[in-house]
Amino acid sequence: MTDERIDVVGLREVQRALRQLSDNGEWTKELRVTNKYAAESVAERARQLAPVSSGKLRRSIRAKATQKSASVAGGGARVPYFGWIDFGGTLRFRNSSRRLTRPYLKKGRILYAALAERNHAVVARYDRSVTDLLRRAGFSVDR
């Protein structure tokens, strides 16, 4: 992540102006679009990093976004091994004593790696979106 600092002067005024913008849905829609861009950008890279055997693992990687959050997830009922592929550990087979072990990586191989690679582009997009919103709300934005 970045160690950049953001100082907001007149935070109450900013919040009030953004609430007024949200009355017509402009603010919330733009943040949802920005969140979707961020999540899809990371998901796209994660799909590229994912190993391919049948393609199920890649297809299980999906982006989710709301006006308040963005996330990327992988796996599911048909791909229960996603976490093992990404982070490692021991995979136990149902109704069997068979096990597969893969070295555990705390930062993973797919999702966190994709986030690290796309971090600067995502931060830049958020910066542009929020700056544009604030300017349209009548605030001056100094860099």
ZATIFI-723312 format. One record per residue (C-alpha): x, y, z. Coordinates in pm, whole numbers, padded with zeros to 5 digits, always signed. Layout:
// residues N
XYZ/...
// end
This chain:
// residues 143
+00000+00000+00000/+00096+00362-00020/+00219+00587+00262/+00082+00903+00103/-00101+01146+00328/-00427+01315+00250/-00525+01626+00446/-00886+01735+00421/-00956+02089+00536/-01321+02155+00610/-01424+01792+00634/-01779+01875+00746/-01830+02094+00439/-01696+01819+00214/-01930+01563+00370/-02226+01800+00335/-02148+01868-00032/-02109+01498-00107/-02444+01426+00059/-02600+01689-00169/-02437+01526-00470/-02571+01189-00355/-02929+01320-00362/-02925+01273-00737/-02715+00953-00720/-02413+01104-00895/-02170+01054-00608/-02273+00700-00520/-02281+00591-00884/-01934+00728-00951/-01788+00560-00645/-01949+00229-00742/-01801+00260-01092/-01458+00342-00948/-01481+00049-00706/-01584-00182-00991/-01286-00064-01199/-01051-00129-00906/-01188-00477-00836/-01201-00578-01203/-00846-00453-01262/-00715-00673-00979/-00936-00969-01081/-00811-00947-01440/-00449-00969-01324/-00534-01249-01078/-00684-01451-01365/-00358-01408-01555/-00156-01527-01255/-00378-01829-01184/-00251-02165-01309/-00462-02337-01572/-00553-02701-01584/-00924-02710-01664/-00983-02332-01642/-01225-02361-01346/-00985-02185-01111/-00949-01885-01343/-01322-01862-01406/-01390-01865-01032/-01208-01533-00981/-01464-01255-00967/-01481-00885-00888/-01749-00738-00662/-01823-00372-00597/-02069-00150-00417/-02060+00222-00353/-01866+00155-00031/-01635-00133-00114/-01454-00337-00373/-01336-00696-00342/-01198-00985-00542/-01275-01346-00454/-01186-01684-00591/-01307-02036-00543/-01647-02165-00445/-01835-02493-00429/-01691-02613-00761/-01340-02486-00686/-01288-02559-00314/-00909-02586-00367/-00863-02218-00458/-00721-02125-00116/-00476-02414-00132/-00354-02311-00477/-00321-01945-00372/-00179-01979-00019/-00063-02340+00017/-00089-02568+00317/-00232-02921+00325/-00516-03031+00101/-00711-03327+00235/-00931-03529+00004/-01283-03613+00115/-01340-03977+00211/-00970-04052+00171/-00649-04042+00369/-00475-03885+00070/-00313-03542+00125/-00122-03293-00083/+00110-03039+00077/+00217-02714-00080/+00448-02456+00082/+00241-02196+00268/+00284-01834+00154/+00128-01572+00381/+00100-01324+00090/-00031-01586-00148/+00044-01646-00515/-00260-01499-00690/-00491-01244-00521/-00242-01046-00312/+00016-01061-00591/-00239-00916-00835/-00329-00641-00587/+00037-00551-00538/+00091-00524-00914/-00221-00314-00977/-00199-00101-00661/-00059+00214-00825/-00316+00214-01106/-00601+00162-00861/-00481+00440-00627/-00440+00677-00924/-00796+00603-01040/-00936+00669-00691/-00737+00991-00671/-00878+01114-01003/-01235+01016-00917/-01242+01172-00571/-01063+01486-00690/-01313+01524-00975/-01607+01474-00738/-01475+01734-00494/-01415+01986-00772/-01768+01936-00907/-01896+01989-00553/-01724+02329-00553/-01408+02257-00354/-01054+02352-00445/-00816+02057-00436/-00447+02126-00374/-00180+01867-00436/
// end
